[in-house]
Amino acid sequence: MSNLTATPTFTSTNEAFTYFIENIYPNLPSEEIRKIKHFIYDFRKKRGISENKMVSIMENYGKAEVKKIIEISF
């Protein structure tokens, strides 16, 4: 039996950041939580946090790769 963990995939940066907040953020050391808590607060209160900042935060604590797909039909 394989012990592989599936990598979560999301349809938006907001969705990925919500996952980060719910699953990764609570398990970070206290000093790391203090460093980013104001960004988390701003995100939760919809005060605005850029996609680039969200990706940057997630990259600090794991691998985050953003792929954009544009499909055009004529």
C-alpha positions as CSV (number, residue, x, y, z in Angstrom):
1,M,0.0,0.0,0.0
2,S,1.4,3.4,-1.0
3,N,1.7,6.2,1.5
4,L,1.3,9.0,-1.0
5,T,-0.6,12.2,-0.1
6,A,-2.5,13.8,-2.9
7,T,-1.6,17.4,-3.6
8,P,-4.6,19.6,-3.3
9,T,-5.6,21.6,-6.4
10,F,-7.7,24.7,-6.4
11,T,-9.6,26.7,-8.9
12,S,-8.6,30.1,-7.5
13,T,-6.0,31.7,-5.3
14,N,-8.7,32.7,-2.8
15,E,-9.7,29.0,-2.5
16,A,-6.1,27.9,-2.0
17,F,-5.5,30.7,0.6
18,T,-8.6,29.6,2.5
19,Y,-7.3,26.1,2.6
20,F,-3.9,27.4,3.8
21,I,-5.7,29.4,6.6
22,E,-7.8,26.4,7.7
23,N,-5.1,23.7,7.4
24,I,-1.6,25.1,7.5
25,Y,-1.7,28.4,9.4
26,P,-3.0,26.9,12.7
27,N,-0.1,24.5,12.8
28,L,2.6,27.1,12.3
29,P,5.0,28.1,15.1
30,S,3.8,31.1,17.1
31,E,6.5,33.4,15.7
32,E,5.4,32.6,12.1
33,I,1.7,33.2,13.0
34,R,2.6,36.6,14.4
35,K,4.4,37.5,11.1
36,I,1.4,36.9,8.9
37,K,-1.7,37.3,11.2
38,H,-2.5,40.8,9.9
39,F,-2.7,39.4,6.3
40,I,-5.0,36.6,7.5
41,Y,-7.2,39.2,9.3
42,D,-7.4,41.4,6.2
43,F,-8.3,38.4,4.0
44,R,-11.0,37.2,6.4
45,K,-12.5,40.7,6.7
46,K,-12.3,41.2,2.9
47,R,-10.1,44.3,3.3
48,G,-8.0,43.3,0.4
49,I,-4.8,41.3,0.0
50,S,-3.3,40.8,-3.5
51,E,-3.0,37.5,-5.2
52,N,0.7,37.9,-5.3
53,K,0.9,38.4,-1.5
54,M,-1.3,35.3,-1.0
55,V,0.9,33.2,-3.2
56,S,4.1,34.6,-1.6
57,I,2.8,33.7,1.9
58,M,1.9,30.1,0.8
59,E,5.3,29.7,-0.9
60,N,7.0,30.5,2.4
61,Y,5.5,27.5,4.0
62,G,5.3,25.0,1.1
63,K,5.3,24.7,-2.6
64,A,2.7,26.9,-4.4
65,E,2.5,26.8,-8.1
66,V,0.0,29.0,-10.0
67,K,-1.1,27.9,-13.5
68,K,-3.5,30.0,-15.5
69,I,-5.5,28.4,-18.3
70,I,-7.3,30.4,-20.8
71,E,-9.7,28.5,-23.1
72,I,-11.2,30.3,-26.1
73,S,-13.8,28.7,-28.4
74,F,-15.0,30.2,-31.6
